[in-house]
Amino acid sequence: MKIKALKGFKDIVPGEVELWQYLEEKARRVFERFNFAEIRLPLLEETQLFARSIGEATDIVEKEMYTFVDKQVTLRPEATASLIRAYIEHGLYVQKPVQRLFTIGPMFRHERPQKGRLRQFHQMDVEVLGSQSPRVDSELIAMASLLFTELGINVSLELNSLGCPACRPKYRETLVAYVNERKDALCSDCQRRSETNPLRVLDCKVQACKEQIVDAPSILEHLCDDCSEHFNTVQDGLNQLGVKYTLNKFMVRGLDYYCRTTFEFITADLGAQAAVAAGGRYDGLIETLGGPKDSHGIGFAMGMERLVLLLEQQKTVVEPSGVDLFIAGIGEEGARLAYGLAHGLRAQGISIGMDHEGRSLKAQMKLANKDFAKFALIIGDSELESGVGVVKNMRDRDAGPQEVKLTVEAIAATIG
């Protein structure tokens, strides 16, 4: 019986992984330009970390987490909480007052698998910890916009503010009153959310619910003076940096910890509008998780599966790098010499492909092509007798063959 990957879990095989590597390399280069450093985090955390940070009443905590109940540990459903836990545990706020960090890796949520969304999915997560400046908000958003530009991916930016603990309670009362008047016409999820997390009603994808909340009050009309000033400065920064955006009063985040600036990058190129990156500010979360008081943070996550789908859709081609040299050893003595030369060249930093199965010269040349070899060297009886072989350029067939002595130094000089 064949054992297959679990539903919602996917292998990324050679031929596909090159596009993932291309995406990661592009992202790392952009993040480094903005002075971000990489942090690597464990996959398992205490369940309480996510319950406290994401919120007990969220769909993620209630329905989607992979939790080992007997151990009270959970496969991470998102990266922000884990990153902040590490920030606090290792005292990174003492080492440097403002930390700019990113991490890349898999997350886990038990939800219905669909296009671009799996149960094990991958995110690039970027966070700035320790700054309350609205200019950091606009700079972070502009960095994400720049990455999309360099990837050639078309997106639109939607922007909102969720206020703060000073102004959101009053807005919540106004929203709950509005929603309660229409509660019977809402879906069962929204009826439940209206009691536990009413902001999430604004984000429902059910058409009937959308029609009911079309005239819902906007939080932008209920911001306190500080939040209003902060949001105006964010918009001014985006305008200064040339980042286009639209305001969306219905755009909220699915996690309880967000406040003030919140944003999504949307694409219409996957059949239906879909978010490919989203994030926002979470002042107060660091303190909630045991960190220093009056700490501030903002970040975003990019879904890599969706980004890869977009790159595939726009025909982005990433050729495998291939080996520098394929050595074809013919016969027992030729194979023996090839074996030694291969190791010596690898020690010199040169990538080598070769055959260990005693295949014919024709078969080995086919392997050289499958390995995308840049050069090929054949070692047979005549080459052994003369001590000289011929290096063929496999990428430029018009380039003439070059004779080379069968030594590590000579071969390395010829193909280098």
ROLUM-302587 format. One record per residue (C-alpha): chain; z, x, y; residue in one letter. Coordinates in Angstrom, 1 decimal, m for minus. Last residue first. Example, Ala and Ser with C-alpha at 12.3 -4.5 7.8 and 13.67 -1.06 7.14 Angstrom:
BEGIN
<pt "A" <7.1 13.7 m1.1> "s"> <pt "A" <7.8 12.3 m4.5> "a"> 
//
This chain:
BEGIN
<pt "A" <m13.4 36.6 28.4> "g"> <pt "A" <m16.0 36.2 25.6> "i"> <pt "A" <m17.1 39.8 25.5> "t"> <pt "A" <m13.8 41.5 26.5> "a"> <pt "A" <m11.9 39.6 23.8> "a"> <pt "A" <m14.5 40.5 21.2> "i"> <pt "A" <m14.4 44.2 22.1> "a"> <pt "A" <m10.5 44.4 22.2> "e"> <pt "A" <m10.0 42.5 18.9> "v"> <pt "A" <m12.5 44.7 17.1> "t"> <pt "A" <m15.8 43.8 15.4> "l"> <pt "A" <m18.1 45.5 17.9> "k"> <pt "A" <m20.1 43.1 19.9> "v"> <pt "A" <m23.7 42.1 20.1> "e"> <pt "A" <m24.5 39.4 22.6> "q"> <pt "A" <m26.7 36.4 21.9> "p"> <pt "A" <m29.0 35.2 24.7> "g"> <pt "A" <m28.0 32.4 27.1> "a"> <pt "A" <m30.4 29.5 26.7> "d"> <pt "A" <m28.0 27.8 24.3> "r"> <pt "A" <m25.4 27.5 27.0> "d"> <pt "A" <m22.3 25.8 25.6> "r"> <pt "A" <m22.4 27.4 22.2> "m"> <pt "A" <m22.8 31.0 23.5> "n"> <pt "A" <m23.4 33.1 20.4> "k"> <pt "A" <m21.5 36.3 19.7> "v"> <pt "A" <m23.3 38.6 17.3> "v"> <pt "A" <m21.4 41.1 15.1> "g"> <pt "A" <m21.1 44.8 14.8> "v"> <pt "A" <m19.2 46.8 12.2> "g"> <pt "A" <m22.5 47.7 10.6> "s"> <pt "A" <m21.7 47.0 7.0> "e"> <pt "A" <m19.3 44.1 7.8> "l"> <pt "A" <m21.8 42.5 10.1> "e"> <pt "A" <m24.5 42.8 7.4> "s"> <pt "A" <m22.2 41.2 4.8> "d"> <pt "A" <m21.1 38.3 6.9> "g"> <pt "A" <m19.1 37.8 10.1> "i"> <pt "A" <m20.5 35.1 12.4> "i"> <pt "A" <m19.0 34.7 15.9> "l"> <pt "A" <m19.2 31.5 17.9> "a"> <pt "A" <m18.6 30.8 21.6> "f"> <pt "A" <m17.5 27.9 23.7> "k"> <pt "A" <m16.3 25.9 20.7> "a"> <pt "A" <m16.2 22.1 21.0> "f"> <pt "A" <m14.1 22.0 17.8> "d"> <pt "A" <m16.7 19.6 16.3> "k"> <pt "A" <m19.4 22.0 17.2> "n"> <pt "A" <m17.7 24.9 15.5> "a"> <pt "A" <m17.1 22.7 12.5> "l"> <pt "A" <m20.9 22.1 12.3> "k"> <pt "A" <m21.3 25.8 12.5> "m"> <pt "A" <m18.9 26.2 9.5> "q"> <pt "A" <m21.0 23.7 7.4> "a"> <pt "A" <m24.2 25.7 8.1> "k"> <pt "A" <m22.4 29.0 7.3> "l"> <pt "A" <m21.2 27.6 3.9> "s"> <pt "A" <m17.6 26.5 3.4> "r"> <pt "A" <m14.9 28.9 2.0> "g"> <pt "A" <m12.1 26.5 2.8> "e"> <pt "A" <m10.2 28.5 5.5> "h"> <pt "A" <m12.5 27.7 8.4> "d"> <pt "A" <m12.0 29.0 11.9> "m"> <pt "A" <m11.1 28.0 15.4> "g"> <pt "A" <m9.7 30.4 18.0> "i"> <pt "A" <m7.9 30.0 21.3> "s"> <pt "A" <m7.6 33.3 23.2> "i"> <pt "A" <m4.2 34.3 24.6> "g"> <pt "A" <m4.3 38.0 23.4> "q"> <pt "A" <m2.1 37.0 20.4> "a"> <pt "A" <m4.8 34.5 19.5> "r"> <pt "A" <m7.3 37.3 19.5> "l"> <pt "A" <m5.2 39.3 17.0> "g"> <pt "A" <m4.6 36.3 14.8> "h"> <pt "A" <m8.3 35.4 14.7> "a"> <pt "A" <m9.3 39.0 14.0> "l"> <pt "A" <m7.1 39.1 10.9> "g"> <pt "A" <m8.5 35.9 9.4> "y"> <pt "A" <m12.1 36.9 10.3> "a"> <pt "A" <m11.7 40.2 8.4> "l"> <pt "A" <m10.6 38.3 5.3> "r"> <pt "A" <m13.3 35.6 5.7> "a"> <pt "A" <m15.9 38.3 5.8> "g"> <pt "A" <m14.5 40.0 2.8> "e"> <pt "A" <m14.4 36.8 0.7> "e"> <pt "A" <m17.8 35.6 1.7> "g"> <pt "A" <m18.9 34.4 5.2> "i"> <pt "A" <m16.3 34.4 8.0> "g"> <pt "A" <m17.3 32.0 10.8> "a"> <pt "A" <m15.2 32.7 13.9> "i"> <pt "A" <m15.1 29.9 16.4> "f"> <pt "A" <m14.3 31.1 19.9> "l"> <pt "A" <m12.7 29.7 23.1> "d"> <pt "A" <m11.6 26.5 21.4> "v"> <pt "A" <m12.3 23.1 22.9> "g"> <pt "A" <m11.2 21.6 26.2> "s"> <pt "A" <m11.9 18.1 25.1> "p"> <pt "A" <m14.1 16.4 27.6> "e"> <pt "A" <m12.5 13.9 29.9> "v"> <pt "A" <m14.8 11.0 30.8> "v"> <pt "A" <m13.9 8.3 33.3> "t"> <pt "A" <m16.1 5.4 32.5> "k"> <pt "A" <m14.6 3.0 35.1> "q"> <pt "A" <m13.2 0.8 32.4> "q"> <pt "A" <m11.7 3.8 30.6> "e"> <pt "A" <m9.9 4.8 33.7> "l"> <pt "A" <m8.7 1.2 34.2> "l"> <pt "A" <m7.5 1.0 30.6> "l"> <pt "A" <m5.7 4.4 31.1> "v"> <pt "A" <m3.9 3.0 34.2> "l"> <pt "A" <m2.9 m0.1 32.3> "r"> <pt "A" <m1.4 2.0 29.5> "e"> <pt "A" <0.3 4.3 32.0> "m"> <pt "A" <2.4 1.7 33.7> "g"> <pt "A" <3.5 3.2 37.0> "m"> <pt "A" <7.2 3.1 38.1> "a"> <pt "A" <8.6 3.1 41.6> "f"> <pt "A" <11.6 4.5 43.5> "g"> <pt "A" <14.1 4.1 46.2> "i"> <pt "A" <17.7 5.2 46.5> "g"> <pt "A" <20.8 5.2 48.7> "h"> <pt "A" <24.4 6.2 48.2> "s"> <pt "A" <27.1 4.6 50.4> "d"> <pt "A" <29.8 5.5 47.9> "k"> <pt "A" <29.4 8.3 45.4> "p"> <pt "A" <28.3 7.5 41.8> "g"> <pt "A" <30.0 5.3 39.2> "g"> <pt "A" <27.1 3.1 38.2> "l"> <pt "A" <27.8 0.5 41.0> "t"> <pt "A" <27.8 3.4 43.5> "e"> <pt "A" <24.3 4.5 42.4> "i"> <pt "A" <23.1 0.8 42.5> "l"> <pt "A" <24.3 0.3 46.1> "g"> <pt "A" <20.9 0.9 47.8> "d"> <pt "A" <18.2 m0.1 45.4> "y"> <pt "A" <14.8 0.2 47.3> "r"> <pt "A" <11.5 m0.7 45.7> "g"> <pt "A" <9.2 m0.5 42.8> "g"> <pt "A" <5.9 m1.5 41.3> "a"> <pt "A" <2.8 0.1 39.8> "a"> <pt "A" <m0.1 m1.3 37.8> "v"> <pt "A" <0.6 m4.9 38.7> "a"> <pt "A" <m2.0 m7.3 37.3> "a"> <pt "A" <m4.5 m9.7 38.7> "q"> <pt "A" <m6.6 m11.1 35.9> "a"> <pt "A" <m9.6 m9.6 34.1> "g"> <pt "A" <m8.3 m6.0 34.3> "l"> <pt "A" <m10.1 m5.1 37.5> "d"> <pt "A" <m8.1 m7.3 39.8> "a"> <pt "A" <m5.6 m4.5 40.5> "t"> <pt "A" <m2.2 m4.8 42.2> "i"> <pt "A" <0.1 m2.2 43.6> "f"> <pt "A" <3.6 m3.7 44.0> "e"> <pt "A" <6.3 m3.4 46.7> "f"> <pt "A" <10.0 m3.9 47.5> "t"> <pt "A" <11.8 m2.7 50.6> "t"> <pt "A" <15.2 m4.2 51.2> "r"> <pt "A" <17.2 m4.7 48.0> "c"> <pt "A" <16.6 m4.1 44.2> "y"> <pt "A" <19.4 m3.9 41.7> "y"> <pt "A" <18.9 m7.3 40.0> "d"> <pt "A" <15.7 m6.4 38.2> "l"> <pt "A" <12.7 m8.6 38.0> "g"> <pt "A" <11.5 m7.7 41.4> "r"> <pt "A" <10.3 m10.1 44.1> "v"> <pt "A" <6.8 m10.8 45.5> "m"> <pt "A" <6.8 m14.4 46.8> "f"> <pt "A" <7.0 m13.4 50.5> "k"> <pt "A" <3.8 m11.3 50.1> "n"> <pt "A" <2.9 m9.1 53.1> "l"> <pt "A" <m0.4 m7.4 52.8> "t"> <pt "A" <m1.0 m3.6 52.7> "y"> <pt "A" <m3.3 m0.9 54.0> "k"> <pt "A" <m2.0 2.7 54.0> "v"> <pt "A" <m3.3 4.7 57.0> "g"> <pt "A" <m0.3 7.0 57.2> "l"> <pt "A" <0.6 5.6 60.7> "q"> <pt "A" <0.2 2.1 59.4> "n"> <pt "A" <2.4 2.8 56.4> "l"> <pt "A" <5.1 4.3 58.7> "g"> <pt "A" <5.0 1.3 61.1> "d"> <pt "A" <5.4 m1.0 58.1> "q"> <pt "A" <8.5 0.9 56.9> "v"> <pt "A" <9.8 0.9 60.5> "t"> <pt "A" <9.5 m2.9 60.7> "n"> <pt "A" <11.3 m3.2 57.3> "f"> <pt "A" <14.2 m1.1 58.5> "h"> <pt "A" <14.5 m3.0 61.8> "e"> <pt "A" <14.5 m6.3 60.0> "s"> <pt "A" <17.1 m5.1 57.5> "c"> <pt "A" <19.4 m3.9 60.3> "d"> <pt "A" <18.9 m7.1 62.3> "d"> <pt "A" <19.6 m9.4 59.3> "c"> <pt "A" <16.7 m10.8 57.4> "l"> <pt "A" <16.3 m14.6 57.0> "h"> <pt "A" <12.7 m15.2 58.1> "e"> <pt "A" <11.5 m12.3 55.8> "l"> <pt "A" <13.3 m14.2 53.0> "i"> <pt "A" <10.6 m16.8 53.1> "s"> <pt "A" <11.4 m20.4 52.5> "p"> <pt "A" <9.4 m22.1 49.7> "a"> <pt "A" <6.2 m23.8 50.8> "d"> <pt "A" <4.2 m22.7 47.7> "v"> <pt "A" <7.3 m23.2 45.5> "i"> <pt "A" <6.1 m26.3 43.6> "q"> <pt "A" <2.5 m25.3 43.2> "e"> <pt "A" <3.5 m21.9 41.7> "k"> <pt "A" <5.8 m23.7 39.3> "c"> <pt "A" <2.9 m25.8 38.0> "a"> <pt "A" <0.7 m22.7 37.7> "q"> <pt "A" <3.2 m20.8 35.5> "v"> <pt "A" <3.3 m17.2 36.7> "k"> <pt "A" <6.9 m17.4 38.0> "c"> <pt "A" <7.7 m14.8 40.8> "d"> <pt "A" <9.3 m17.2 43.2> "l"> <pt "A" <11.6 m18.6 40.5> "v"> <pt "A" <12.9 m15.0 40.0> "r"> <pt "A" <14.7 m15.3 43.3> "l"> <pt "A" <16.9 m18.0 41.7> "p"> <pt "A" <18.7 m15.6 39.3> "n"> <pt "A" <21.3 m17.4 37.3> "t"> <pt "A" <21.1 m21.1 38.1> "e"> <pt "A" <17.5 m21.4 39.3> "s"> <pt "A" <16.7 m19.0 36.5> "r"> <pt "A" <17.4 m21.6 33.9> "r"> <pt "A" <15.2 m24.2 35.5> "q"> <pt "A" <12.7 m21.5 36.0> "c"> <pt "A" <12.6 m20.7 32.3> "d"> <pt "A" <12.3 m24.4 31.4> "s"> <pt "A" <9.3 m24.8 33.7> "c"> <pt "A" <9.8 m26.5 37.0> "l"> <pt "A" <9.1 m30.2 37.9> "a"> <pt "A" <12.7 m31.3 37.3> "d"> <pt "A" <13.9 m28.5 39.6> "k"> <pt "A" <12.0 m29.7 42.7> "r"> <pt "A" <14.9 m30.6 45.0> "e"> <pt "A" <17.0 m27.9 43.3> "n"> <pt "A" <14.4 m25.2 44.3> "v"> <pt "A" <14.8 m25.9 48.1> "y"> <pt "A" <18.6 m26.0 47.9> "a"> <pt "A" <18.5 m22.8 45.9> "v"> <pt "A" <16.3 m21.1 48.4> "l"> <pt "A" <18.5 m22.0 51.4> "t"> <pt "A" <21.6 m20.8 49.5> "e"> <pt "A" <19.9 m17.6 48.5> "r"> <pt "A" <18.8 m17.0 52.1> "y"> <pt "A" <22.4 m17.1 53.1> "k"> <pt "A" <23.4 m14.7 50.3> "p"> <pt "A" <20.6 m12.3 51.1> "r"> <pt "A" <21.7 m11.4 54.6> "c"> <pt "A" <24.7 m9.1 54.2> "a"> <pt "A" <24.1 m8.1 50.6> "p"> <pt "A" <20.7 m6.8 51.7> "c"> <pt "A" <17.2 m8.1 52.4> "g"> <pt "A" <14.6 m8.5 49.7> "l"> <pt "A" <11.8 m7.1 51.8> "s"> <pt "A" <8.1 m7.5 50.9> "n"> <pt "A" <4.9 m5.5 50.4> "l"> <pt "A" <1.7 m6.0 48.4> "e"> <pt "A" <m0.7 m3.1 48.0> "l"> <pt "A" <m4.2 m3.5 46.8> "s"> <pt "A" <m5.7 m1.4 44.0> "v"> <pt "A" <m9.0 0.3 43.2> "n"> <pt "A" <m8.7 3.3 40.8> "i"> <pt "A" <m10.6 6.5 41.7> "g"> <pt "A" <m7.9 8.7 40.2> "l"> <pt "A" <m7.6 10.5 43.5> "e"> <pt "A" <m7.3 7.2 45.4> "t"> <pt "A" <m4.7 5.9 43.0> "f"> <pt "A" <m2.7 9.1 43.5> "l"> <pt "A" <m2.9 8.7 47.3> "l"> <pt "A" <m1.6 5.1 47.1> "s"> <pt "A" <1.4 6.3 45.1> "a"> <pt "A" <2.1 9.0 47.7> "m"> <pt "A" <1.7 6.4 50.5> "a"> <pt "A" <4.4 4.2 48.8> "i"> <pt "A" <6.8 7.2 48.7> "l"> <pt "A" <6.0 8.1 52.3> "e"> <pt "A" <6.6 4.5 53.5> "s"> <pt "A" <10.0 4.3 51.8> "d"> <pt "A" <11.0 7.8 52.9> "v"> <pt "A" <10.2 6.7 56.5> "r"> <pt "A" <12.6 3.9 56.0> "p"> <pt "A" <15.4 6.5 55.9> "s"> <pt "A" <18.2 5.6 53.5> "q"> <pt "A" <18.1 8.9 51.6> "s"> <pt "A" <20.2 10.1 48.7> "g"> <pt "A" <18.0 9.5 45.7> "l"> <pt "A" <14.2 9.5 45.8> "v"> <pt "A" <12.7 8.2 42.5> "e"> <pt "A" <9.4 8.4 40.6> "v"> <pt "A" <8.8 6.9 37.1> "d"> <pt "A" <5.6 7.5 35.2> "m"> <pt "A" <5.7 4.9 32.5> "q"> <pt "A" <4.7 4.5 28.9> "h"> <pt "A" <4.9 1.5 26.6> "f"> <pt "A" <6.6 0.9 23.3> "q"> <pt "A" <6.6 m2.9 23.0> "r"> <pt "A" <3.0 m2.9 24.4> "l"> <pt "A" <1.4 m4.1 27.6> "r"> <pt "A" <m2.1 m3.1 28.6> "g"> <pt "A" <m3.7 m6.0 26.9> "k"> <pt "A" <m1.0 m8.0 25.2> "q"> <pt "A" <2.1 m7.5 23.0> "p"> <pt "A" <4.7 m10.4 23.3> "r"> <pt "A" <8.0 m8.9 24.3> "e"> <pt "A" <10.6 m6.6 22.8> "h"> <pt "A" <10.8 m3.9 25.4> "r"> <pt "A" <10.8 m0.1 25.0> "f"> <pt "A" <10.0 2.7 27.4> "m"> <pt "A" <8.0 5.9 26.7> "p"> <pt "A" <7.7 8.9 28.9> "g"> <pt "A" <7.2 10.5 32.3> "i"> <pt "A" <10.0 11.5 34.7> "t"> <pt "A" <10.1 12.1 38.5> "f"> <pt "A" <12.7 13.4 40.9> "l"> <pt "A" <13.2 13.8 44.6> "r"> <pt "A" <16.9 14.5 45.2> "q"> <pt "A" <18.4 14.3 48.7> "v"> <pt "A" <21.8 15.9 49.3> "p"> <pt "A" <21.1 18.8 47.0> "k"> <pt "A" <23.6 20.4 44.5> "q"> <pt "A" <26.3 17.9 45.2> "v"> <pt "A" <24.0 14.9 44.7> "y"> <pt "A" <22.9 16.5 41.4> "l"> <pt "A" <26.4 16.0 40.1> "g"> <pt "A" <25.3 16.3 36.5> "h"> <pt "A" <26.7 12.9 35.4> "e"> <pt "A" <25.7 11.1 38.6> "i"> <pt "A" <22.0 12.2 38.7> "y"> <pt "A" <21.9 11.7 34.9> "a"> <pt "A" <23.1 8.1 35.2> "r"> <pt "A" <20.7 7.6 38.1> "i"> <pt "A" <17.8 8.7 35.9> "l"> <pt "A" <18.8 6.5 33.0> "s"> <pt "A" <19.1 3.5 35.3> "a"> <pt "A" <15.7 4.2 36.8> "t"> <pt "A" <13.9 4.7 33.5> "a"> <pt "A" <13.1 1.3 32.1> "e"> <pt "A" <13.7 m0.5 28.8> "p"> <pt "A" <15.7 2.4 27.4> "r"> <pt "A" <16.4 2.1 23.7> "l"> <pt "A" <19.8 0.6 23.5> "t"> <pt "A" <23.3 1.7 22.3> "v"> <pt "A" <26.2 m0.6 21.5> "q"> <pt "A" <26.7 1.1 18.1> "k"> <pt "A" <27.0 m2.0 16.0> "d"> <pt "A" <24.5 m3.9 18.3> "v"> <pt "A" <21.7 m1.4 18.1> "f"> <pt "A" <19.8 m2.8 21.0> "t"> <pt "A" <16.0 m3.1 21.6> "y"> <pt "A" <16.0 m4.9 24.9> "m"> <pt "A" <13.8 m7.9 25.5> "e"> <pt "A" <15.6 m11.2 25.6> "k"> <pt "A" <18.8 m11.4 27.7> "e"> <pt "A" <18.7 m7.8 29.2> "v"> <pt "A" <15.0 m7.9 30.0> "i"> <pt "A" <14.9 m11.6 31.0> "d"> <pt "A" <17.6 m10.9 33.7> "t"> <pt "A" <21.0 m12.6 33.7> "a"> <pt "A" <23.1 m9.6 32.7> "e"> <pt "A" <21.6 m7.4 35.5> "g"> <pt "A" <19.4 m4.4 35.5> "i"> <pt "A" <22.1 m1.9 36.5> "s"> <pt "A" <25.2 m3.2 34.7> "r"> <pt "A" <23.5 m4.5 31.6> "a"> <pt "A" <21.3 m1.4 31.5> "f"> <pt "A" <24.2 1.1 31.5> "l"> <pt "A" <26.3 m1.2 29.3> "q"> <pt "A" <23.8 m0.7 26.4> "t"> <pt "A" <24.8 3.0 26.2> "e"> <pt "A" <21.6 5.1 26.3> "e"> <pt "A" <18.9 6.1 23.9> "l"> <pt "A" <15.5 7.5 24.9> "l"> <pt "A" <17.0 10.6 26.5> "p"> <pt "A" <15.8 11.9 29.9> "l"> <pt "A" <13.6 14.6 31.2> "r"> <pt "A" <13.6 15.4 34.9> "i"> <pt "A" <10.6 16.7 36.9> "e"> <pt "A" <10.8 17.9 40.5> "a"> <pt "A" <9.2 16.1 43.5> "f"> <pt "A" <8.2 18.1 46.6> "n"> <pt "A" <5.4 15.8 47.8> "f"> <pt "A" <2.7 18.2 46.6> "r"> <pt "A" <4.5 18.3 43.3> "e"> <pt "A" <4.1 14.5 42.8> "f"> <pt "A" <0.3 14.8 43.4> "v"> <pt "A" <m0.1 17.7 40.9> "r"> <pt "A" <2.1 15.9 38.3> "r"> <pt "A" <0.1 12.7 38.7> "a"> <pt "A" <m3.3 14.4 38.2> "k"> <pt "A" <m1.9 16.2 35.1> "e"> <pt "A" <m0.4 13.1 33.7> "e"> <pt "A" <m3.7 11.1 34.0> "l"> <pt "A" <m5.8 14.0 32.5> "y"> <pt "A" <m3.3 14.2 29.6> "q"> <pt "A" <m3.6 10.5 29.0> "w"> <pt "A" <m7.4 10.8 29.1> "l"> <pt "A" <m7.3 13.6 26.6> "e"> <pt "A" <m5.1 11.6 24.3> "v"> <pt "A" <m7.9 9.2 23.4> "e"> <pt "A" <m10.3 11.5 21.5> "g"> <pt "A" <m7.3 12.9 19.6> "p"> <pt "A" <m5.0 10.0 18.7> "v"> <pt "A" <m2.6 7.8 20.8> "i"> <pt "A" <m0.8 5.8 18.1> "d"> <pt "A" <0.3 2.3 19.1> "k"> <pt "A" <3.4 0.2 18.9> "f"> <pt "A" <3.3 m3.5 19.7> "g"> <pt "A" <3.2 m4.5 16.0> "k"> <pt "A" <4.5 m1.7 13.9> "l"> <pt "A" <2.2 1.1 12.9> "a"> <pt "A" <0.6 0.7 9.5> "k"> <pt "A" <1.8 1.5 6.0> "i"> <pt "A" <m1.0 1.3 3.4> "k"> <pt "A" <0.0 0.0 0.0> "m"> 
//
